[in-house]
Amino acid sequence: SREEYGIYVQDEILFGDNVRWVIGARGDDIDPIGTVFSPRTSLIFKVAPKHTMRLSYNRAFRAPSMVQNY
């Protein structure tokens, strides 16, 4: 067996009515790998009343399967 724990935090910062900055992070502790950090951030622009444009960056992690571990 293995144990996995994770936590995620996110915040949103408004720059006026047309720009939002979303920033978040996830931390996972996976036995036997250790701690993994996955950040994400997005800038969201309101370009028209019903349209937005997003510029994003994130990094993800996939835990190995039980077969890959052993």
A tleap script that builds the chain and sets N, CA, C and O, in Angstrom:
source leaprc.protein.ff14SB
mol = sequence {
  NSER ARG GLU GLU TYR GLY ILE TYR VAL GLN
  ASP GLU ILE LEU PHE GLY ASP ASN VAL ARG
  TRP VAL ILE GLY ALA ARG GLY ASP ASP ILE
  ASP PRO ILE GLY THR VAL PHE SER PRO ARG
  THR SER LEU ILE PHE LYS VAL ALA PRO LYS
  HIE THR MET ARG LEU SER TYR ASN ARG ALA
  PHE ARG ALA PRO SER MET VAL GLN ASN CTYR
}
set mol.1.N position { 0.840 -1.192 0.000 }
set mol.1.CA position { 0.000 0.000 0.000 }
set mol.1.C position { 0.880 1.249 0.000 }
set mol.1.O position { 2.077 1.185 0.276 }
set mol.2.N position { 0.271 2.362 -0.310 }
set mol.2.CA position { 0.991 3.633 -0.235 }
set mol.2.C position { 0.045 4.704 0.280 }
set mol.2.O position { -1.176 4.574 0.185 }
set mol.3.N position { 0.620 5.751 0.819 }
set mol.3.CA position { -0.169 6.857 1.352 }
set mol.3.C position { 0.055 8.095 0.499 }
set mol.3.O position { 1.170 8.371 0.057 }
set mol.4.N position { -1.035 8.842 0.274 }
set mol.4.CA position { -0.970 10.087 -0.487 }
set mol.4.C position { -1.761 11.159 0.247 }
set mol.4.O position { -2.880 10.921 0.701 }
set mol.5.N position { -1.164 12.345 0.358 }
set mol.5.CA position { -1.834 13.495 0.958 }
set mol.5.C position { -1.642 14.686 0.038 }
set mol.5.O position { -0.597 14.820 -0.598 }
set mol.6.N position { -2.640 15.548 -0.038 }
set mol.6.CA position { -2.519 16.717 -0.898 }
set mol.6.C position { -3.272 17.906 -0.337 }
set mol.6.O position { -4.224 17.758 0.429 }
set mol.7.N position { -2.826 19.090 -0.734 }
set mol.7.CA position { -3.503 20.327 -0.342 }
set mol.7.C position { -3.445 21.286 -1.531 }
set mol.7.O position { -2.460 21.308 -2.269 }
set mol.8.N position { -4.507 22.080 -1.714 }
set mol.8.CA position { -4.569 23.032 -2.818 }
set mol.8.C position { -5.025 24.376 -2.273 }
set mol.8.O position { -5.967 24.440 -1.483 }
set mol.9.N position { -4.367 25.440 -2.687 }
set mol.9.CA position { -4.777 26.797 -2.325 }
set mol.9.C position { -4.851 27.630 -3.598 }
set mol.9.O position { -4.095 27.414 -4.545 }
set mol.10.N position { -5.781 28.591 -3.601 }
set mol.10.CA position { -5.950 29.456 -4.769 }
set mol.10.C position { -6.454 30.810 -4.311 }
set mol.10.O position { -7.216 30.903 -3.349 }
set mol.11.N position { -6.033 31.848 -4.992 }
set mol.11.CA position { -6.506 33.197 -4.707 }
set mol.11.C position { -6.736 33.917 -6.032 }
set mol.11.O position { -6.156 33.562 -7.059 }
set mol.12.N position { -7.574 34.912 -5.988 }
set mol.12.CA position { -7.889 35.699 -7.176 }
set mol.12.C position { -7.721 37.171 -6.835 }
set mol.12.O position { -8.272 37.650 -5.843 }
set mol.13.N position { -6.965 37.883 -7.650 }
set mol.13.CA position { -6.713 39.304 -7.437 }
set mol.13.C position { -7.325 40.066 -8.608 }
set mol.13.O position { -7.069 39.750 -9.770 }
set mol.14.N position { -8.130 41.066 -8.291 }
set mol.14.CA position { -8.801 41.858 -9.320 }
set mol.14.C position { -8.010 43.128 -9.596 }
set mol.14.O position { -7.571 43.809 -8.669 }
set mol.15.N position { -7.831 43.442 -10.866 }
set mol.15.CA position { -7.215 44.686 -11.310 }
set mol.15.C position { -8.269 45.447 -12.108 }
set mol.15.O position { -8.284 45.380 -13.338 }
set mol.16.N position { -9.124 46.148 -11.436 }
set mol.16.CA position { -10.217 46.848 -12.099 }
set mol.16.C position { -11.317 45.870 -12.486 }
set mol.16.O position { -11.435 44.789 -11.908 }
set mol.17.N position { -12.113 46.258 -13.462 }
set mol.17.CA position { -13.240 45.434 -13.897 }
set mol.17.C position { -12.884 44.452 -15.007 }
set mol.17.O position { -13.672 43.551 -15.297 }
set mol.18.N position { -11.722 44.602 -15.634 }
set mol.18.CA position { -11.436 43.824 -16.837 }
set mol.18.C position { -10.284 42.836 -16.729 }
set mol.18.O position { -10.052 42.075 -17.669 }
set mol.19.N position { -9.557 42.820 -15.624 }
set mol.19.CA position { -8.403 41.929 -15.502 }
set mol.19.C position { -8.436 41.226 -14.148 }
set mol.19.O position { -8.616 41.855 -13.105 }
set mol.20.N position { -8.258 39.905 -14.192 }
set mol.20.CA position { -8.156 39.092 -12.972 }
set mol.20.C position { -6.875 38.272 -13.038 }
set mol.20.O position { -6.490 37.793 -14.105 }
set mol.21.N position { -6.223 38.115 -11.904 }
set mol.21.CA position { -5.045 37.258 -11.799 }
set mol.21.C position { -5.394 36.143 -10.831 }
set mol.21.O position { -5.696 36.399 -9.665 }
set mol.22.N position { -5.354 34.921 -11.302 }
set mol.22.CA position { -5.635 33.752 -10.472 }
set mol.22.C position { -4.312 33.036 -10.247 }
set mol.22.O position { -3.592 32.723 -11.196 }
set mol.23.N position { -4.001 32.781 -8.987 }
set mol.23.CA position { -2.757 32.100 -8.636 }
set mol.23.C position { -3.089 30.967 -7.671 }
set mol.23.O position { -3.871 31.138 -6.737 }
set mol.24.N position { -2.489 29.823 -7.910 }
set mol.24.CA position { -2.766 28.671 -7.064 }
set mol.24.C position { -1.581 27.733 -7.015 }
set mol.24.O position { -0.641 27.838 -7.803 }
set mol.25.N position { -1.648 26.818 -6.074 }
set mol.25.CA position { -0.582 25.828 -5.927 }
set mol.25.C position { -1.150 24.585 -5.267 }
set mol.25.O position { -2.057 24.656 -4.438 }
set mol.26.N position { -0.603 23.459 -5.649 }
set mol.26.CA position { -0.967 22.184 -5.042 }
set mol.26.C position { 0.311 21.523 -4.556 }
set mol.26.O position { 1.320 21.485 -5.259 }
set mol.27.N position { 0.243 21.007 -3.350 }
set mol.27.CA position { 1.351 20.241 -2.801 }
set mol.27.C position { 0.876 18.836 -2.505 }
set mol.27.O position { -0.173 18.648 -1.890 }
set mol.28.N position { 1.636 17.853 -2.936 }
set mol.28.CA position { 1.304 16.450 -2.695 }
set mol.28.C position { 2.465 15.777 -1.988 }
set mol.28.O position { 3.629 16.025 -2.302 }
set mol.29.N position { 2.140 14.932 -1.042 }
set mol.29.CA position { 3.139 14.091 -0.384 }
set mol.29.C position { 2.767 12.654 -0.714 }
set mol.29.O position { 1.762 12.133 -0.229 }
set mol.30.N position { 3.577 12.026 -1.535 }
set mol.30.CA position { 3.281 10.688 -2.039 }
set mol.30.C position { 4.381 9.746 -1.586 }
set mol.30.O position { 5.554 9.936 -1.905 }
set mol.31.N position { 3.986 8.736 -0.842 }
set mol.31.CA position { 4.932 7.726 -0.373 }
set mol.31.C position { 5.086 6.681 -1.469 }
set mol.31.O position { 4.058 6.138 -1.875 }
set mol.32.N position { 6.205 6.360 -1.964 }
set mol.32.CA position { 7.572 6.616 -1.501 }
set mol.32.C position { 8.294 7.729 -2.257 }
set mol.32.O position { 9.509 7.860 -2.103 }
set mol.33.N position { 7.607 8.539 -3.069 }
set mol.33.CA position { 8.262 9.535 -3.916 }
set mol.33.C position { 8.731 10.750 -3.122 }
set mol.33.O position { 9.866 11.199 -3.280 }
set mol.34.N position { 7.863 11.275 -2.275 }
set mol.34.CA position { 8.172 12.484 -1.517 }
set mol.34.C position { 7.208 13.599 -1.869 }
set mol.34.O position { 6.108 13.351 -2.363 }
set mol.35.N position { 7.625 14.824 -1.612 }
set mol.35.CA position { 6.772 15.990 -1.807 }
set mol.35.C position { 6.918 16.539 -3.225 }
set mol.35.O position { 8.025 16.660 -3.750 }
set mol.36.N position { 5.775 16.869 -3.834 }
set mol.36.CA position { 5.740 17.419 -5.192 }
set mol.36.C position { 4.934 18.714 -5.150 }
set mol.36.O position { 3.868 18.762 -4.537 }
set mol.37.N position { 5.439 19.767 -5.800 }
set mol.37.CA position { 4.798 21.078 -5.840 }
set mol.37.C position { 4.329 21.360 -7.266 }
set mol.37.O position { 5.104 21.225 -8.213 }
set mol.38.N position { 3.053 21.755 -7.422 }
set mol.38.CA position { 2.481 22.039 -8.744 }
set mol.38.C position { 1.853 23.434 -8.740 }
set mol.38.O position { 0.745 23.600 -8.228 }
set mol.39.N position { 2.534 24.443 -9.298 }
set mol.39.CA position { 1.980 25.795 -9.332 }
set mol.39.C position { 1.080 26.016 -10.546 }
set mol.39.O position { 1.160 25.290 -11.537 }
set mol.40.N position { 0.223 27.030 -10.449 }
set mol.40.CA position { -0.563 27.462 -11.606 }
set mol.40.C position { -0.847 28.942 -11.466 }
set mol.40.O position { -0.975 29.458 -10.355 }
set mol.41.N position { -0.945 29.622 -12.593 }
set mol.41.CA position { -1.296 31.036 -12.599 }
set mol.41.C position { -2.007 31.362 -13.912 }
set mol.41.O position { -1.720 30.765 -14.950 }
set mol.42.N position { -2.924 32.304 -13.855 }
set mol.42.CA position { -3.667 32.729 -15.046 }
set mol.42.C position { -3.929 34.225 -14.975 }
set mol.42.O position { -4.213 34.770 -13.909 }
set mol.43.N position { -3.829 34.873 -16.114 }
set mol.43.CA position { -4.307 36.237 -16.281 }
set mol.43.C position { -5.534 36.162 -17.171 }
set mol.43.O position { -5.482 35.605 -18.267 }
set mol.44.N position { -6.633 36.723 -16.699 }
set mol.44.CA position { -7.894 36.653 -17.433 }
set mol.44.C position { -8.315 38.076 -17.791 }
set mol.44.O position { -8.484 38.927 -16.917 }
set mol.45.N position { -8.479 38.315 -19.083 }
set mol.45.CA position { -8.842 39.633 -19.589 }
set mol.45.C position { -10.269 39.593 -20.121 }
set mol.45.O position { -10.614 38.721 -20.918 }
set mol.46.N position { -11.088 40.525 -19.687 }
set mol.46.CA position { -12.439 40.662 -20.236 }
set mol.46.C position { -12.338 41.583 -21.448 }
set mol.46.O position { -12.172 42.795 -21.309 }
set mol.47.N position { -12.441 40.990 -22.641 }
set mol.47.CA position { -12.253 41.764 -23.873 }
set mol.47.C position { -13.560 42.306 -24.446 }
set mol.47.O position { -13.544 43.229 -25.261 }
set mol.48.N position { -14.682 41.743 -24.027 }
set mol.48.CA position { -16.014 42.189 -24.445 }
set mol.48.C position { -16.986 41.714 -23.367 }
set mol.48.O position { -16.618 40.874 -22.546 }
set mol.49.N position { -18.203 42.221 -23.348 }
set mol.49.CA position { -19.132 41.826 -22.284 }
set mol.49.C position { -19.322 40.312 -22.124 }
set mol.49.O position { -19.509 39.841 -21.002 }
set mol.50.N position { -19.279 39.545 -23.210 }
set mol.50.CA position { -19.487 38.095 -23.114 }
set mol.50.C position { -18.252 37.289 -23.503 }
set mol.50.O position { -18.352 36.087 -23.751 }
set mol.51.N position { -17.084 37.938 -23.560 }
set mol.51.CA position { -15.876 37.239 -24.011 }
set mol.51.C position { -14.700 37.542 -23.086 }
set mol.51.O position { -14.495 38.682 -22.669 }
set mol.52.N position { -13.939 36.502 -22.777 }
set mol.52.CA position { -12.707 36.666 -22.018 }
set mol.52.C position { -11.569 35.970 -22.754 }
set mol.52.O position { -11.786 35.082 -23.579 }
set mol.53.N position { -10.358 36.395 -22.435 }
set mol.53.CA position { -9.161 35.771 -22.972 }
set mol.53.C position { -8.287 35.405 -21.772 }
set mol.53.O position { -8.143 36.191 -20.835 }
set mol.54.N position { -7.710 34.212 -21.809 }
set mol.54.CA position { -6.923 33.735 -20.679 }
set mol.54.C position { -5.515 33.362 -21.124 }
set mol.54.O position { -5.326 32.720 -22.157 }
set mol.55.N position { -4.537 33.769 -20.335 }
set mol.55.CA position { -3.143 33.388 -20.506 }
set mol.55.C position { -2.766 32.604 -19.255 }
set mol.55.O position { -2.804 33.142 -18.149 }
set mol.56.N position { -2.400 31.327 -19.426 }
set mol.56.CA position { -2.191 30.453 -18.269 }
set mol.56.C position { -0.854 29.734 -18.319 }
set mol.56.O position { -0.287 29.499 -19.386 }
set mol.57.N position { -0.369 29.393 -17.132 }
set mol.57.CA position { 0.792 28.522 -16.960 }
set mol.57.C position { 0.478 27.587 -15.804 }
set mol.57.O position { -0.043 28.014 -14.774 }
set mol.58.N position { 0.794 26.316 -15.977 }
set mol.58.CA position { 0.677 25.386 -14.858 }
set mol.58.C position { 1.634 24.223 -15.065 }
set mol.58.O position { 2.094 23.951 -16.174 }
set mol.59.N position { 1.912 23.559 -13.976 }
set mol.59.CA position { 2.745 22.362 -14.023 }
set mol.59.C position { 1.995 21.293 -13.247 }
set mol.59.O position { 1.503 21.544 -12.147 }
set mol.60.N position { 1.911 20.116 -13.814 }
set mol.60.CA position { 1.154 19.032 -13.193 }
set mol.60.C position { 2.064 17.837 -12.949 }
set mol.60.O position { 3.143 17.715 -13.528 }
set mol.61.N position { 1.597 16.977 -12.087 }
set mol.61.CA position { 2.346 15.781 -11.729 }
set mol.61.C position { 1.384 14.609 -11.697 }
set mol.61.O position { 0.291 14.711 -11.141 }
set mol.62.N position { 1.785 13.506 -12.287 }
set mol.62.CA position { 0.986 12.282 -12.226 }
set mol.62.C position { 1.757 11.276 -11.395 }
set mol.62.O position { 2.902 10.942 -11.700 }
set mol.63.N position { 1.116 10.799 -10.343 }
set mol.63.CA position { 1.758 9.799 -9.490 }
set mol.63.C position { 1.895 8.488 -10.257 }
set mol.63.O position { 0.985 8.103 -10.992 }
set mol.64.N position { 3.014 7.804 -10.094 }
set mol.64.CA position { 3.176 6.518 -10.771 }
set mol.64.C position { 2.197 5.479 -10.224 }
set mol.64.O position { 1.781 5.543 -9.068 }
set mol.65.N position { 1.845 4.530 -11.073 }
set mol.65.CA position { 0.949 3.458 -10.637 }
set mol.65.C position { 1.686 2.529 -9.683 }
set mol.65.O position { 2.904 2.625 -9.531 }
set mol.66.N position { 0.957 1.643 -9.051 }
set mol.66.CA position { 1.578 0.681 -8.135 }
set mol.66.C position { 2.576 -0.203 -8.881 }
set mol.66.O position { 3.609 -0.567 -8.321 }
set mol.67.N position { 2.286 -0.552 -10.131 }
set mol.67.CA position { 3.196 -1.383 -10.926 }
set mol.67.C position { 4.488 -0.620 -11.212 }
set mol.67.O position { 5.572 -1.201 -11.151 }
set mol.68.N position { 4.387 0.666 -11.521 }
set mol.68.CA position { 5.575 1.465 -11.797 }
set mol.68.C position { 6.426 1.680 -10.546 }
set mol.68.O position { 7.640 1.856 -10.646 }
set mol.69.N position { 5.800 1.669 -9.377 }
set mol.69.CA position { 6.542 1.855 -8.125 }
set mol.69.C position { 7.397 0.649 -7.784 }
set mol.69.O position { 8.462 0.798 -7.183 }
set mol.70.N position { 6.953 -0.540 -8.154 }
set mol.70.CA position { 7.636 -1.757 -7.672 }
set mol.70.C position { 8.073 -2.655 -8.792 }
set mol.70.O position { 8.657 -3.710 -8.546 }
savepdb mol mol.pdb
quit
